[in-house]
Amino acid sequence: MITAEDLRSLATYLVDRHGHIAVDYANRAVFELEAQGEEYRADAWKALRSVVVDMVEGRITNDSPITIQ
């Protein structure tokens, strides 16, 4: 199971490395996984995409606490 800390770490890496384009990469991963019928993995990428979007849009930072619901 992926933790909130895992999501933040992965999102931080993606945003630091790719900037706003990280959102596009996450969207592509969700689309491709859903097309393959990999709903569980797509859901994990949806959660990651949410954190990436929040980082890109400045709602959270690298050290902000996040909560998974």
N, CA, C and O atoms as a Tripos MOL2 file, in Angstrom:
@<TRIPOS>MOLECULE
protein
  276   275    69     0     0
PROTEIN
NO_CHARGES

@<TRIPOS>ATOM
      1 N           0.8400   -1.1770    0.0000 N.3       1 MET1
      2 CA          0.0000    0.0000    0.0000 C.3       1 MET1
      3 C           0.8860    1.2410    0.0000 C.2       1 MET1
      4 O           1.8990    1.3020    0.6960 O.2       1 MET1
      5 N           0.4880    2.2090   -0.7810 N.am      2 ILE2
      6 CA          1.2270    3.4620   -0.8690 C.3       2 ILE2
      7 C           0.7900    4.3980    0.2630 C.2       2 ILE2
      8 O          -0.3980    4.5100    0.5660 O.2       2 ILE2
      9 N           1.7490    5.0530    0.8700 N.am      3 THR3
     10 CA          1.4550    5.9360    1.9920 C.3       3 THR3
     11 C           1.4070    7.3990    1.5300 C.2       3 THR3
     12 O           1.8060    7.7210    0.4110 O.2       3 THR3
     13 N           0.9180    8.2660    2.4020 N.am      4 ALA4
     14 CA          0.8980    9.6950    2.1070 C.3       4 ALA4
     15 C           2.3250   10.2100    1.8880 C.2       4 ALA4
     16 O           2.5650   11.0450    1.0160 O.2       4 ALA4
     17 N           3.2520    9.7110    2.6790 N.am      5 GLU5
     18 CA          4.6550   10.1150    2.5140 C.3       5 GLU5
     19 C           5.2060    9.6610    1.1630 C.2       5 GLU5
     20 O           5.9490   10.3990    0.5150 O.2       5 GLU5
     21 N           4.8460    8.4490    0.7370 N.am      6 ASP6
     22 CA          5.2560    7.9600   -0.5850 C.3       6 ASP6
     23 C           4.7330    8.8790   -1.6820 C.2       6 ASP6
     24 O           5.4670    9.2440   -2.6000 O.2       6 ASP6
     25 N           3.4600    9.2490   -1.5800 N.am      7 LEU7
     26 CA          2.8560   10.1310   -2.5780 C.3       7 LEU7
     27 C           3.5640   11.4770   -2.6260 C.2       7 LEU7
     28 O           3.8600   11.9940   -3.7030 O.2       7 LEU7
     29 N           3.8330   12.0400   -1.4580 N.am      8 ARG8
     30 CA          4.5050   13.3350   -1.4230 C.3       8 ARG8
     31 C           5.9050   13.2170   -2.0110 C.2       8 ARG8
     32 O           6.3190   14.0770   -2.7890 O.2       8 ARG8
     33 N           6.6290   12.1850   -1.6600 N.am      9 SER9
     34 CA          7.9910   12.0060   -2.1830 C.3       9 SER9
     35 C           7.9920   11.8490   -3.7000 C.2       9 SER9
     36 O           8.7890   12.4760   -4.3980 O.2       9 SER9
     37 N           7.0990   11.0120   -4.1990 N.am     10 LEU10
     38 CA          7.0100   10.8140   -5.6500 C.3      10 LEU10
     39 C           6.5840   12.0890   -6.3670 C.2      10 LEU10
     40 O           7.1480   12.4370   -7.4040 O.2      10 LEU10
     41 N           5.6000   12.7790   -5.8230 N.am     11 ALA11
     42 CA          5.1330   14.0280   -6.4290 C.3      11 ALA11
     43 C           6.2410   15.0760   -6.4240 C.2      11 ALA11
     44 O           6.4440   15.7820   -7.4120 O.2      11 ALA11
     45 N           6.9500   15.1700   -5.3160 N.am     12 THR12
     46 CA          8.0590   16.1280   -5.2300 C.3      12 THR12
     47 C           9.0900   15.8360   -6.2970 C.2      12 THR12
     48 O           9.5560   16.7490   -6.9780 O.2      12 THR12
     49 N           9.4490   14.5800   -6.4490 N.am     13 TYR13
     50 CA         10.4300   14.1950   -7.4640 C.3      13 TYR13
     51 C           9.9320   14.5720   -8.8610 C.2      13 TYR13
     52 O          10.6630   15.1850   -9.6400 O.2      13 TYR13
     53 N           8.6910   14.2050   -9.1740 N.am     14 LEU14
     54 CA          8.1600   14.4930  -10.5080 C.3      14 LEU14
     55 C           8.0990   15.9890  -10.7890 C.2      14 LEU14
     56 O           8.4720   16.4330  -11.8750 O.2      14 LEU14
     57 N           7.6350   16.7630   -9.8260 N.am     15 VAL15
     58 CA          7.5210   18.2110  -10.0310 C.3      15 VAL15
     59 C           8.9010   18.8580  -10.1060 C.2      15 VAL15
     60 O           9.1250   19.7370  -10.9390 O.2      15 VAL15
     61 N           9.8170   18.4400   -9.2570 N.am     16 ASP16
     62 CA         11.1810   18.9860   -9.3100 C.3      16 ASP16
     63 C          11.8430   18.6800  -10.6440 C.2      16 ASP16
     64 O          12.5590   19.5120  -11.2000 O.2      16 ASP16
     65 N          11.5990   17.4930  -11.1460 N.am     17 ARG17
     66 CA         12.2530   17.0350  -12.3790 C.3      17 ARG17
     67 C          11.5810   17.5800  -13.6390 C.2      17 ARG17
     68 O          12.2560   17.9310  -14.6070 O.2      17 ARG17
     69 N          10.2140   17.6490  -13.6220 N.am     18 HIS18
     70 CA          9.4840   17.9540  -14.8570 C.3      18 HIS18
     71 C           8.6000   19.1900  -14.7900 C.2      18 HIS18
     72 O           8.0240   19.5850  -15.8040 O.2      18 HIS18
     73 N           8.4800   19.8070  -13.6250 N.am     19 GLY19
     74 CA          7.6300   20.9890  -13.5100 C.3      19 GLY19
     75 C           6.1770   20.6680  -13.8060 C.2      19 GLY19
     76 O           5.6870   19.5900  -13.4680 O.2      19 GLY19
     77 N           5.4850   21.6170  -14.4440 N.am     20 HIS20
     78 CA          4.0540   21.4380  -14.7120 C.3      20 HIS20
     79 C           3.7680   20.2860  -15.6780 C.2      20 HIS20
     80 O           2.6400   19.7960  -15.7350 O.2      20 HIS20
     81 N           4.7700   19.8540  -16.4310 N.am     21 ILE21
     82 CA          4.5800   18.7310  -17.3620 C.3      21 ILE21
     83 C           4.3540   17.4260  -16.6040 C.2      21 ILE21
     84 O           3.8560   16.4590  -17.1800 O.2      21 ILE21
     85 N           4.7130   17.3840  -15.3240 N.am     22 ALA22
     86 CA          4.4610   16.1950  -14.5010 C.3      22 ALA22
     87 C           2.9790   15.8440  -14.4730 C.2      22 ALA22
     88 O           2.6160   14.6720  -14.3810 O.2      22 ALA22
     89 N           2.1220   16.8640  -14.5530 N.am     23 VAL23
     90 CA          0.6720   16.6080  -14.5920 C.3      23 VAL23
     91 C           0.3240   15.8270  -15.8500 C.2      23 VAL23
     92 O          -0.4780   14.8940  -15.8010 O.2      23 VAL23
     93 N           0.9190   16.2000  -16.9710 N.am     24 ASP24
     94 CA          0.6720   15.4810  -18.2280 C.3      24 ASP24
     95 C           1.1260   14.0270  -18.1360 C.2      24 ASP24
     96 O           0.4410   13.1250  -18.6180 O.2      24 ASP24
     97 N           2.2720   13.8060  -17.5190 N.am     25 TYR25
     98 CA          2.7640   12.4370  -17.3610 C.3      25 TYR25
     99 C           1.8200   11.6130  -16.4920 C.2      25 TYR25
    100 O           1.5440   10.4520  -16.7930 O.2      25 TYR25
    101 N           1.3330   12.2080  -15.4270 N.am     26 ALA26
    102 CA          0.3910   11.4960  -14.5590 C.3      26 ALA26
    103 C          -0.9120   11.2090  -15.3020 C.2      26 ALA26
    104 O          -1.4640   10.1150  -15.1880 O.2      26 ALA26
    105 N          -1.3990   12.1830  -16.0570 N.am     27 ASN27
    106 CA         -2.6140   11.9590  -16.8500 C.3      27 ASN27
    107 C          -2.4250   10.8260  -17.8460 C.2      27 ASN27
    108 O          -3.3140    9.9910  -18.0190 O.2      27 ASN27
    109 N          -1.2820   10.7950  -18.4930 N.am     28 ARG28
    110 CA         -0.9940    9.7420  -19.4650 C.3      28 ARG28
    111 C          -0.9500    8.3720  -18.7920 C.2      28 ARG28
    112 O          -1.4730    7.3940  -19.3260 O.2      28 ARG28
    113 N          -0.3250    8.3100  -17.6180 N.am     29 ALA29
    114 CA         -0.2480    7.0380  -16.8940 C.3      29 ALA29
    115 C          -1.6350    6.5470  -16.5260 C.2      29 ALA29
    116 O          -1.9270    5.3610  -16.6800 O.2      29 ALA29
    117 N          -2.5050    7.4370  -16.0390 N.am     30 VAL30
    118 CA         -3.8770    7.0520  -15.6840 C.3      30 VAL30
    119 C          -4.6000    6.5220  -16.9150 C.2      30 VAL30
    120 O          -5.2130    5.4550  -16.8700 O.2      30 VAL30
    121 N          -4.5290    7.2630  -18.0080 N.am     31 PHE31
    122 CA         -5.2150    6.8690  -19.2390 C.3      31 PHE31
    123 C          -4.7430    5.4980  -19.7250 C.2      31 PHE31
    124 O          -5.5620    4.6370  -20.0470 O.2      31 PHE31
    125 N          -3.4340    5.2990  -19.7790 N.am     32 GLU32
    126 CA         -2.8920    4.0440  -20.2880 C.3      32 GLU32
    127 C          -3.2280    2.8650  -19.3720 C.2      32 GLU32
    128 O          -3.5580    1.7820  -19.8580 O.2      32 GLU32
    129 N          -3.1500    3.0600  -18.0690 N.am     33 LEU33
    130 CA         -3.4670    1.9750  -17.1380 C.3      33 LEU33
    131 C          -4.9460    1.6090  -17.2050 C.2      33 LEU33
    132 O          -5.2950    0.4290  -17.1720 O.2      33 LEU33
    133 N          -5.8190    2.6160  -17.2980 N.am     34 GLU34
    134 CA         -7.2520    2.3260  -17.4340 C.3      34 GLU34
    135 C          -7.5380    1.5850  -18.7340 C.2      34 GLU34
    136 O          -8.3790    0.6860  -18.7650 O.2      34 GLU34
    137 N          -6.8500    1.9520  -19.7930 N.am     35 ALA35
    138 CA         -7.0340    1.2830  -21.0830 C.3      35 ALA35
    139 C          -6.6110   -0.1840  -21.0140 C.2      35 ALA35
    140 O          -7.1430   -1.0240  -21.7400 O.2      35 ALA35
    141 N          -5.6640   -0.4810  -20.1480 N.am     36 GLN36
    142 CA         -5.1870   -1.8570  -19.9680 C.3      36 GLN36
    143 C          -6.0080   -2.6200  -18.9390 C.2      36 GLN36
    144 O          -5.7530   -3.7990  -18.6960 O.2      36 GLN36
    145 N          -6.9900   -1.9630  -18.3310 N.am     37 GLY37
    146 CA         -7.8070   -2.6130  -17.3110 C.3      37 GLY37
    147 C          -7.1440   -2.6790  -15.9430 C.2      37 GLY37
    148 O          -7.5800   -3.4370  -15.0770 O.2      37 GLY37
    149 N          -6.1120   -1.9030  -15.7480 N.am     38 GLU38
    150 CA         -5.3560   -1.8940  -14.4870 C.3      38 GLU38
    151 C          -5.9250   -0.8300  -13.5430 C.2      38 GLU38
    152 O          -5.2670    0.1670  -13.2480 O.2      38 GLU38
    153 N          -7.1450   -1.0560  -13.0800 N.am     39 GLU39
    154 CA         -7.8350   -0.0500  -12.2710 C.3      39 GLU39
    155 C          -7.1130    0.2550  -10.9570 C.2      39 GLU39
    156 O          -7.0410    1.4140  -10.5480 O.2      39 GLU39
    157 N          -6.5840   -0.7620  -10.2990 N.am     40 TYR40
    158 CA         -5.8950   -0.5450   -9.0210 C.3      40 TYR40
    159 C          -4.6890    0.3670   -9.2060 C.2      40 TYR40
    160 O          -4.4860    1.3090   -8.4400 O.2      40 TYR40
    161 N          -3.8930    0.0780  -10.2280 N.am     41 ARG41
    162 CA         -2.7160    0.9060  -10.4950 C.3      41 ARG41
    163 C          -3.1190    2.2880  -10.9810 C.2      41 ARG41
    164 O          -2.4620    3.2750  -10.6470 O.2      41 ARG41
    165 N          -4.1830    2.3750  -11.7630 N.am     42 ALA42
    166 CA         -4.6720    3.6770  -12.2260 C.3      42 ALA42
    167 C          -5.1070    4.5250  -11.0330 C.2      42 ALA42
    168 O          -4.8560    5.7300  -11.0020 O.2      42 ALA42
    169 N          -5.7560    3.9010  -10.0570 N.am     43 ASP43
    170 CA         -6.1850    4.6340   -8.8620 C.3      43 ASP43
    171 C          -4.9890    5.2090   -8.0970 C.2      43 ASP43
    172 O          -5.0640    6.3210   -7.5750 O.2      43 ASP43
    173 N          -3.8950    4.4610   -8.0310 N.am     44 ALA44
    174 CA         -2.6970    4.9650   -7.3590 C.3      44 ALA44
    175 C          -2.1440    6.1810   -8.1030 C.2      44 ALA44
    176 O          -1.7190    7.1530   -7.4790 O.2      44 ALA44
    177 N          -2.1520    6.1250   -9.4230 N.am     45 TRP45
    178 CA         -1.6860    7.2620  -10.2150 C.3      45 TRP45
    179 C          -2.6410    8.4450  -10.1060 C.2      45 TRP45
    180 O          -2.2020    9.5930  -10.1820 O.2      45 TRP45
    181 N          -3.9220    8.1940   -9.9330 N.am     46 LYS46
    182 CA         -4.8760    9.2950   -9.7320 C.3      46 LYS46
    183 C          -4.5590   10.0270   -8.4260 C.2      46 LYS46
    184 O          -4.6020   11.2560   -8.3710 O.2      46 LYS46
    185 N          -4.2430    9.2730   -7.3900 N.am     47 ALA47
    186 CA         -3.8760    9.8860   -6.1160 C.3      47 ALA47
    187 C          -2.5920   10.6920   -6.2750 C.2      47 ALA47
    188 O          -2.4920   11.8160   -5.7830 O.2      47 ALA47
    189 N          -1.6170   10.1170   -6.9600 N.am     48 LEU48
    190 CA         -0.3580   10.8240   -7.1980 C.3      48 LEU48
    191 C          -0.6020   12.0740   -8.0320 C.2      48 LEU48
    192 O          -0.0380   13.1310   -7.7510 O.2      48 LEU48
    193 N          -1.4340   11.9570   -9.0490 N.am     49 ARG49
    194 CA         -1.7500   13.1070   -9.8990 C.3      49 ARG49
    195 C          -2.3490   14.2450   -9.0670 C.2      49 ARG49
    196 O          -2.0350   15.4140   -9.2930 O.2      49 ARG49
    197 N          -3.1910   13.9080   -8.1270 N.am     50 SER50
    198 CA         -3.8100   14.9140   -7.2740 C.3      50 SER50
    199 C          -2.7550   15.6960   -6.4850 C.2      50 SER50
    200 O          -2.8300   16.9200   -6.3780 O.2      50 SER50
    201 N          -1.7880   14.9870   -5.9430 N.am     51 VAL51
    202 CA         -0.7270   15.6500   -5.1790 C.3      51 VAL51
    203 C           0.1570   16.4790   -6.1150 C.2      51 VAL51
    204 O           0.5640   17.5870   -5.7680 O.2      51 VAL51
    205 N           0.4500   15.9470   -7.2850 N.am     52 VAL52
    206 CA          1.2520   16.6860   -8.2740 C.3      52 VAL52
    207 C           0.5460   17.9910   -8.6470 C.2      52 VAL52
    208 O           1.1740   19.0500   -8.6690 O.2      52 VAL52
    209 N          -0.7430   17.9200   -8.9360 N.am     53 VAL53
    210 CA         -1.5050   19.1210   -9.2910 C.3      53 VAL53
    211 C          -1.4650   20.1350   -8.1500 C.2      53 VAL53
    212 O          -1.2550   21.3250   -8.3800 O.2      53 VAL53
    213 N          -1.6660   19.6650   -6.9300 N.am     54 ASP54
    214 CA         -1.6250   20.5720   -5.7860 C.3      54 ASP54
    215 C          -0.2590   21.2440   -5.6490 C.2      54 ASP54
    216 O          -0.1830   22.4200   -5.2920 O.2      54 ASP54
    217 N           0.8080   20.5160   -5.9250 N.am     55 MET55
    218 CA          2.1480   21.0970   -5.8520 C.3      55 MET55
    219 C           2.3640   22.1080   -6.9770 C.2      55 MET55
    220 O           2.8640   23.2080   -6.7440 O.2      55 MET55
    221 N           1.9890   21.7310   -8.1820 N.am     56 VAL56
    222 CA          2.1790   22.6220   -9.3270 C.3      56 VAL56
    223 C           1.3890   23.9190   -9.1350 C.2      56 VAL56
    224 O           1.8660   24.9960   -9.4920 O.2      56 VAL56
    225 N           0.1990   23.8150   -8.5800 N.am     57 GLU57
    226 CA         -0.6500   24.9870   -8.3950 C.3      57 GLU57
    227 C          -0.3750   25.7260   -7.0880 C.2      57 GLU57
    228 O          -1.0420   26.7160   -6.7850 O.2      57 GLU57
    229 N           0.6100   25.2490   -6.3040 N.am     58 GLY58
    230 CA          1.0490   25.9560   -5.1230 C.3      58 GLY58
    231 C           0.2040   25.7680   -3.8790 C.2      58 GLY58
    232 O           0.3670   26.5080   -2.9100 O.2      58 GLY58
    233 N          -0.6960   24.7950   -3.8830 N.am     59 ARG59
    234 CA         -1.5260   24.5550   -2.6970 C.3      59 ARG59
    235 C          -0.7730   23.8110   -1.6050 C.2      59 ARG59
    236 O          -1.0780   23.9650   -0.4230 O.2      59 ARG59
    237 N           0.2140   23.0030   -1.9970 N.am     60 ILE60
    238 CA          1.0650   22.3230   -1.0280 C.3      60 ILE60
    239 C           2.5170   22.4540   -1.4610 C.2      60 ILE60
    240 O           2.8160   22.7120   -2.6270 O.2      60 ILE60
    241 N           3.4070   22.2700   -0.5000 N.am     61 THR61
    242 CA          4.8410   22.3280   -0.7760 C.3      61 THR61
    243 C           5.4540   20.9680   -0.4740 C.2      61 THR61
    244 O           4.7620   20.0300   -0.0800 O.2      61 THR61
    245 N           6.7570   20.8820   -0.6660 N.am     62 ASN62
    246 CA          7.4660   19.6270   -0.4340 C.3      62 ASN62
    247 C           7.3330   19.1200    0.9790 C.2      62 ASN62
    248 O           7.4260   17.9160    1.2140 O.2      62 ASN62
    249 N           7.1150   20.0200    1.9350 N.am     63 ASP63
    250 CA          7.0430   19.5870    3.3350 C.3      63 ASP63
    251 C           5.6580   19.7450    3.9480 C.2      63 ASP63
    252 O           5.5050   19.6240    5.1640 O.2      63 ASP63
    253 N           4.6490   20.0130    3.1280 N.am     64 SER64
    254 CA          3.2780   20.1190    3.6430 C.3      64 SER64
    255 C           2.7600   18.7550    4.0370 C.2      64 SER64
    256 O           3.0250   17.7700    3.3490 O.2      64 SER64
    257 N           2.0250   18.6790    5.1350 N.am     65 PRO65
    258 CA          1.3910   17.4020    5.4760 C.3      65 PRO65
    259 C           0.2530   17.1270    4.4950 C.2      65 PRO65
    260 O          -0.4750   18.0440    4.1140 O.2      65 PRO65
    261 N           0.1010   15.8790    4.0900 N.am     66 ILE66
    262 CA         -1.0250   15.5150    3.2310 C.3      66 ILE66
    263 C          -1.7800   14.3740    3.8680 C.2      66 ILE66
    264 O          -1.2320   13.5920    4.6440 O.2      66 ILE66
    265 N          -3.0470   14.2960    3.5230 N.am     67 THR67
    266 CA         -3.9250   13.2780    4.0740 C.3      67 THR67
    267 C          -4.5600   12.5140    2.9260 C.2      67 THR67
    268 O          -5.0200   13.1130    1.9540 O.2      67 THR67
    269 N          -4.5850   11.2190    3.0340 N.am     68 ILE68
    270 CA         -5.2560   10.3800    2.0510 C.3      68 ILE68
    271 C          -6.6290   10.0500    2.5610 C.2      68 ILE68
    272 O          -6.7870    9.5970    3.6950 O.2      68 ILE68
    273 N          -7.6270   10.2750    1.7310 N.am     69 GLN69
    274 CA         -9.0080    9.9650    2.1440 C.3      69 GLN69
    275 C          -9.5670    8.8570    1.3000 C.2      69 GLN69
    276 O         -10.7130    8.4530    1.4930 O.2      69 GLN69
@<TRIPOS>BOND
     1     1     2 1
     2     2     3 1
     3     3     4 2
     4     3     5 am
     5     5     6 1
     6     6     7 1
     7     7     8 2
     8     7     9 am
     9     9    10 1
    10    10    11 1
    11    11    12 2
    12    11    13 am
    13    13    14 1
    14    14    15 1
    15    15    16 2
    16    15    17 am
    17    17    18 1
    18    18    19 1
    19    19    20 2
    20    19    21 am
    21    21    22 1
    22    22    23 1
    23    23    24 2
    24    23    25 am
    25    25    26 1
    26    26    27 1
    27    27    28 2
    28    27    29 am
    29    29    30 1
    30    30    31 1
    31    31    32 2
    32    31    33 am
    33    33    34 1
    34    34    35 1
    35    35    36 2
    36    35    37 am
    37    37    38 1
    38    38    39 1
    39    39    40 2
    40    39    41 am
    41    41    42 1
    42    42    43 1
    43    43    44 2
    44    43    45 am
    45    45    46 1
    46    46    47 1
    47    47    48 2
    48    47    49 am
    49    49    50 1
    50    50    51 1
    51    51    52 2
    52    51    53 am
    53    53    54 1
    54    54    55 1
    55    55    56 2
    56    55    57 am
    57    57    58 1
    58    58    59 1
    59    59    60 2
    60    59    61 am
    61    61    62 1
    62    62    63 1
    63    63    64 2
    64    63    65 am
    65    65    66 1
    66    66    67 1
    67    67    68 2
    68    67    69 am
    69    69    70 1
    70    70    71 1
    71    71    72 2
    72    71    73 am
    73    73    74 1
    74    74    75 1
    75    75    76 2
    76    75    77 am
    77    77    78 1
    78    78    79 1
    79    79    80 2
    80    79    81 am
    81    81    82 1
    82    82    83 1
    83    83    84 2
    84    83    85 am
    85    85    86 1
    86    86    87 1
    87    87    88 2
    88    87    89 am
    89    89    90 1
    90    90    91 1
    91    91    92 2
    92    91    93 am
    93    93    94 1
    94    94    95 1
    95    95    96 2
    96    95    97 am
    97    97    98 1
    98    98    99 1
    99    99   100 2
   100    99   101 am
   101   101   102 1
   102   102   103 1
   103   103   104 2
   104   103   105 am
   105   105   106 1
   106   106   107 1
   107   107   108 2
   108   107   109 am
   109   109   110 1
   110   110   111 1
   111   111   112 2
   112   111   113 am
   113   113   114 1
   114   114   115 1
   115   115   116 2
   116   115   117 am
   117   117   118 1
   118   118   119 1
   119   119   120 2
   120   119   121 am
   121   121   122 1
   122   122   123 1
   123   123   124 2
   124   123   125 am
   125   125   126 1
   126   126   127 1
   127   127   128 2
   128   127   129 am
   129   129   130 1
   130   130   131 1
   131   131   132 2
   132   131   133 am
   133   133   134 1
   134   134   135 1
   135   135   136 2
   136   135   137 am
   137   137   138 1
   138   138   139 1
   139   139   140 2
   140   139   141 am
   141   141   142 1
   142   142   143 1
   143   143   144 2
   144   143   145 am
   145   145   146 1
   146   146   147 1
   147   147   148 2
   148   147   149 am
   149   149   150 1
   150   150   151 1
   151   151   152 2
   152   151   153 am
   153   153   154 1
   154   154   155 1
   155   155   156 2
   156   155   157 am
   157   157   158 1
   158   158   159 1
   159   159   160 2
   160   159   161 am
   161   161   162 1
   162   162   163 1
   163   163   164 2
   164   163   165 am
   165   165   166 1
   166   166   167 1
   167   167   168 2
   168   167   169 am
   169   169   170 1
   170   170   171 1
   171   171   172 2
   172   171   173 am
   173   173   174 1
   174   174   175 1
   175   175   176 2
   176   175   177 am
   177   177   178 1
   178   178   179 1
   179   179   180 2
   180   179   181 am
   181   181   182 1
   182   182   183 1
   183   183   184 2
   184   183   185 am
   185   185   186 1
   186   186   187 1
   187   187   188 2
   188   187   189 am
   189   189   190 1
   190   190   191 1
   191   191   192 2
   192   191   193 am
   193   193   194 1
   194   194   195 1
   195   195   196 2
   196   195   197 am
   197   197   198 1
   198   198   199 1
   199   199   200 2
   200   199   201 am
   201   201   202 1
   202   202   203 1
   203   203   204 2
   204   203   205 am
   205   205   206 1
   206   206   207 1
   207   207   208 2
   208   207   209 am
   209   209   210 1
   210   210   211 1
   211   211   212 2
   212   211   213 am
   213   213   214 1
   214   214   215 1
   215   215   216 2
   216   215   217 am
   217   217   218 1
   218   218   219 1
   219   219   220 2
   220   219   221 am
   221   221   222 1
   222   222   223 1
   223   223   224 2
   224   223   225 am
   225   225   226 1
   226   226   227 1
   227   227   228 2
   228   227   229 am
   229   229   230 1
   230   230   231 1
   231   231   232 2
   232   231   233 am
   233   233   234 1
   234   234   235 1
   235   235   236 2
   236   235   237 am
   237   237   238 1
   238   238   239 1
   239   239   240 2
   240   239   241 am
   241   241   242 1
   242   242   243 1
   243   243   244 2
   244   243   245 am
   245   245   246 1
   246   246   247 1
   247   247   248 2
   248   247   249 am
   249   249   250 1
   250   250   251 1
   251   251   252 2
   252   251   253 am
   253   253   254 1
   254   254   255 1
   255   255   256 2
   256   255   257 am
   257   257   258 1
   258   258   259 1
   259   259   260 2
   260   259   261 am
   261   261   262 1
   262   262   263 1
   263   263   264 2
   264   263   265 am
   265   265   266 1
   266   266   267 1
   267   267   268 2
   268   267   269 am
   269   269   270 1
   270   270   271 1
   271   271   272 2
   272   271   273 am
   273   273   274 1
   274   274   275 1
   275   275   276 2
@<TRIPOS>SUBSTRUCTURE
     1 MET1         2 RESIDUE 1 A MET
     2 ILE2         6 RESIDUE 1 A ILE
     3 THR3        10 RESIDUE 1 A THR
     4 ALA4        14 RESIDUE 1 A ALA
     5 GLU5        18 RESIDUE 1 A GLU
     6 ASP6        22 RESIDUE 1 A ASP
     7 LEU7        26 RESIDUE 1 A LEU
     8 ARG8        30 RESIDUE 1 A ARG
     9 SER9        34 RESIDUE 1 A SER
    10 LEU10       38 RESIDUE 1 A LEU
    11 ALA11       42 RESIDUE 1 A ALA
    12 THR12       46 RESIDUE 1 A THR
    13 TYR13       50 RESIDUE 1 A TYR
    14 LEU14       54 RESIDUE 1 A LEU
    15 VAL15       58 RESIDUE 1 A VAL
    16 ASP16       62 RESIDUE 1 A ASP
    17 ARG17       66 RESIDUE 1 A ARG
    18 HIS18       70 RESIDUE 1 A HIS
    19 GLY19       74 RESIDUE 1 A GLY
    20 HIS20       78 RESIDUE 1 A HIS
    21 ILE21       82 RESIDUE 1 A ILE
    22 ALA22       86 RESIDUE 1 A ALA
    23 VAL23       90 RESIDUE 1 A VAL
    24 ASP24       94 RESIDUE 1 A ASP
    25 TYR25       98 RESIDUE 1 A TYR
    26 ALA26      102 RESIDUE 1 A ALA
    27 ASN27      106 RESIDUE 1 A ASN
    28 ARG28      110 RESIDUE 1 A ARG
    29 ALA29      114 RESIDUE 1 A ALA
    30 VAL30      118 RESIDUE 1 A VAL
    31 PHE31      122 RESIDUE 1 A PHE
    32 GLU32      126 RESIDUE 1 A GLU
    33 LEU33      130 RESIDUE 1 A LEU
    34 GLU34      134 RESIDUE 1 A GLU
    35 ALA35      138 RESIDUE 1 A ALA
    36 GLN36      142 RESIDUE 1 A GLN
    37 GLY37      146 RESIDUE 1 A GLY
    38 GLU38      150 RESIDUE 1 A GLU
    39 GLU39      154 RESIDUE 1 A GLU
    40 TYR40      158 RESIDUE 1 A TYR
    41 ARG41      162 RESIDUE 1 A ARG
    42 ALA42      166 RESIDUE 1 A ALA
    43 ASP43      170 RESIDUE 1 A ASP
    44 ALA44      174 RESIDUE 1 A ALA
    45 TRP45      178 RESIDUE 1 A TRP
    46 LYS46      182 RESIDUE 1 A LYS
    47 ALA47      186 RESIDUE 1 A ALA
    48 LEU48      190 RESIDUE 1 A LEU
    49 ARG49      194 RESIDUE 1 A ARG
    50 SER50      198 RESIDUE 1 A SER
    51 VAL51      202 RESIDUE 1 A VAL
    52 VAL52      206 RESIDUE 1 A VAL
    53 VAL53      210 RESIDUE 1 A VAL
    54 ASP54      214 RESIDUE 1 A ASP
    55 MET55      218 RESIDUE 1 A MET
    56 VAL56      222 RESIDUE 1 A VAL
    57 GLU57      226 RESIDUE 1 A GLU
    58 GLY58      230 RESIDUE 1 A GLY
    59 ARG59      234 RESIDUE 1 A ARG
    60 ILE60      238 RESIDUE 1 A ILE
    61 THR61      242 RESIDUE 1 A THR
    62 ASN62      246 RESIDUE 1 A ASN
    63 ASP63      250 RESIDUE 1 A ASP
    64 SER64      254 RESIDUE 1 A SER
    65 PRO65      258 RESIDUE 1 A PRO
    66 ILE66      262 RESIDUE 1 A ILE
    67 THR67      266 RESIDUE 1 A THR
    68 ILE68      270 RESIDUE 1 A ILE
    69 GLN69      274 RESIDUE 1 A GLN
